[in-house]
Amino acid sequence: MKYLDLVELIKEKPAYTKAGVKVGDFGAVMSEEPINGKWQVVFSEFYTGKDIADIMVNEEDLKVHESVPKDKYPARKSL
C-alpha cells in the first residue's frame, strides 16, 4: 500500500461506522507510510467527490484496487 492508492473498506468496525464509512466505500490513502499498522484514508462520495471521512484505518481492513470495479459502481441518486 502506498500514498494515493485507491482502497476499499472490507471490514466493518464501530469507529468506521461512527465516522460515516461502511464496507464497500472507496477512499484514497493519504499517508506516506502506516502508523502502528494504520493508514490515513480519505473516503469520498462516489459521484460528487464530497469527503465523508478522513480517518485512520487498519491495513487489514482495506483492499487496494487499480480502479473501481464496474460491479462496485453505486446507482446514481435521482435529483
Secondary structure, 3 states (H helix, E strand, C coil): CCCCCEEEECCCCHHHHHCCCCCCCEEEECCCCCECCEEEEEEECCCCCCEEEEEEEEHHHEEEECCCCHHHCCCCCCC
